[in-house]
């Protein structure tokens, strides 16, 4: 939490980072004396991304920090004065200078919760003008965070629970902050590690990385290796490590029927030099030239020399070509060395694969023999190639979700929604959520054991009934009177929640291709309200709601 | 320039925003005493994005600000100490604390220049360790900036020179900074306006925007309109604007054969209210309910009432449905009103279209009858849907571009490249660039009128010859001794350069689909160097280069 707060909100999303029309609308409301009218907006999306069956909600922490710090600087206001029409009443700028979120309340789904299309994620209520001004910034903070978090969750599913996942997309992200956002939210979605050092510092995400090809190709001969000695792990006197490695290279080549001459001298020098610098963290990239003719031989020679000095090499990275095939070949070499030289740990060294991995290629990889322990993903993860945006909207939910336009002489602006889940009646050992139910906030919550009528959204189905065995409110009050009203989740905490939330889902909703739809339903009261809006029978629905 | 500097670099890309392996490699270099070795890296990409024939280079200003402020804080260094292996020599952290870019030199193509695959965009030279540490940050700052700038240039081409383009992608960008980056670089690429207020303030980009559907639907009756009066442009006494508009609504409905009852009262109220707030900036969205049954009638009634009071309405925005068809219908209504009510300017009101426009839909739009003057683009522009990343790399160019690995006993690490363009020999009134030529920095520049041999890249063609009629160096020295050595371009300046650079290109290279390849060639000396590397004849090429 301390780490999060260091990254102040003014950096991330100052309130001027919004569409100009929010100001022109705010002015028109203000001019008409409507700016203090109570308003309620819901933030939600209409379709799960990636043709999937679920999404993971993320970005809440950023939204809350943004709201807490929402305040226009004098410079902001002067800029607005310069771009808004010249006949704008000067008092409006005074109004803007004094504006903050002290009259705004937010309830939201917890960060990391599995969510579905048309379920309100964030409900923003407060004076019309300020609530309108928040729109673009909140959408900006939730859209990409939730999209990339969902993408990461899908990679996690594709990878299976055992394989470790490393995010390494910084260089392909939408600039520095896009890269940081990606690191944070892919971790919450289920990645284990990031290459992004700043994300490690700010968010407490474990970081990883050893070397690039440029390091390997920057060496050309063994003469460049300096120092050439290494002190054994349990010793005091430096050993001539270069000679030791040369000896091991001969033995490895003999074992594998290779010629020492085929080894690239520069590659051997690079690996040697790195091992001397970091004898306990030896995980080089081995495909700078040719894995089987040079890379794996260099690695084994250096790695076995390290073992002889009681160090434990970590493994290798493959960054090109057919990762599955190469990983099997490399594992085979590790096993031979392990057996022949009696170094048991050598057969279980890590093999890291990092060659433009996509969700699809990860799925394919799982279908083939492979020995890859860690997968690094960059471009396809952070840019969300197959769908690079999530279409969250910020609207009056009743009207927007049902595609009906209406006047506001009814109550829907003031309606809030609770989203409830019914656990399966006959499941063990876990109960899986079966439905998200959207109600009016003034309705009593569904009760365990009490039959409940509901209308599934998106289907013109008649009323259905269910007797809940478990009911959970998905909404939390997170912001009121200008203050954040719950402890901010750290990235590790949100990650735990996301993974628990994902694990609770039925597998058929989590299928990456053609998942079964999860039910999102509305209560009878909302159904009646909507029917009345559609009929234009405002009096009837008003009567209904005021009951 | 002042505006740019306000946005400090520490916000945008602190030096810790890089991949962890840059630090492990830097340590290994440092440990081996190689960190001060001179090194030269080139930043370039291998393929134009979007299957196109060109790209626009962008991100240079951000790179320069990053380099000037490159310095690790004590907090950064302590974090690195906590994540690097425990046996890292403590002196390395002292080294990091004192590190800056005072020994780094950069030459680069000017921001906004049209560039091509494999042409070095940025050359970074300096001590090996620091130049290595810069890799990820520079890639991050150039990749998305150039990608989105190129995307914008393609939208500009698709839109034609007349139509104005408005960027409005903030809510779909990769977070706040992604949104700012998009606004800046789409403007440079050829957009005219942004909706992003902060981008307007920071970069001096013209901003635009009036109202969203939520503004329109927040009104339900004319009773909500307050005040209901408006002072005429050239007068002192307030006029009952509500009655005036009602009168105009009757006349407009009569002219168009519509019934006043079909108009949504809320929509009329919203437009009325907005016009009273901003009588000189009246450009409402008119598709909240139904354009022809209500929206355009409301607009004409309010707009004509404004005209009667000597105000000039600006136009309308269409945000759904078939933009072409609706724009033609709306223009037709404007013309009828203009003629019937003798209001000449009414026929040339702006029509703004903003319905999930893509490059393809913009191309299609141009093929159909339409009356759209301004096109707003969001998601497809900022996320670069059809290719959401540019694969810039940071490598030793000679080796990387030719896909050959080699030891470095040659000179290529020290080679720099000049990129030159030969103008067409027989063109008028403009001379179009015909070729980018990559040379060694030590070579004499090609001369006008002197025959020149070159080898086109990507083709196994024999040597070709040309006599340049014009030669321009594309490379500028932009950074040395820790200082930026040229005035930073503002966004408007870079935009002018980009548009000039684009206009100079032959149209067949700018085709959006199946463009003709622009020639990128290497000099004879580079060709020889490469041949020698391929033959492994290092002595020969060393001799060659030292001549």
Interface residues (C-beta under 8 A of the other chain):
Chain A: X11 X12 X13 X14 X16 X17 X18 X19 X20 X21 X22 X23 X24 X25 X27 X28 X29 X31 X32 X33 X34 X39 X41 X62 X75 X76 X79 X80 X83 X85 X87 X88 X128 X132 X135 X136 X137 X139 X140 X141 X143 X144 X145 X148 X168 X170 X171 X172 X173 X174 X175 X176 X177 X178 X179 X180 X181 X182 X195 X196 X197 X198 X200 X201 X207 X208 X209 X210 X211 X212 X214 X215 X217 X218 X219 X220 X221 X224 X225 X226 X227 X264 X265 X266 X273 X274 X276 X277 X278 X279 X280 X281 X288 X289 X379 X382 X383 X384 X385 X388 X389 X390 X391 X392 X394 X395 X396 X399 X405 X406 X407 X408 X409
Chain B: X11 X12 X13 X14 X16 X17 X18 X19 X20 X21 X22 X23 X24 X25 X27 X28 X29 X31 X32 X33 X34 X39 X41 X62 X75 X76 X79 X80 X83 X85 X87 X88 X128 X132 X135 X136 X137 X139 X140 X141 X143 X144 X145 X148 X168 X170 X171 X172 X173 X174 X175 X176 X177 X178 X179 X180 X181 X182 X195 X196 X197 X198 X200 X201 X207 X208 X209 X210 X211 X212 X214 X215 X217 X218 X219 X220 X221 X224 X225 X226 X227 X264 X265 X266 X273 X274 X276 X277 X278 X279 X280 X281 X288 X289 X379 X382 X383 X384 X385 X388 X389 X390 X391 X392 X394 X395 X396 X399 X405 X406 X407 X408 X409
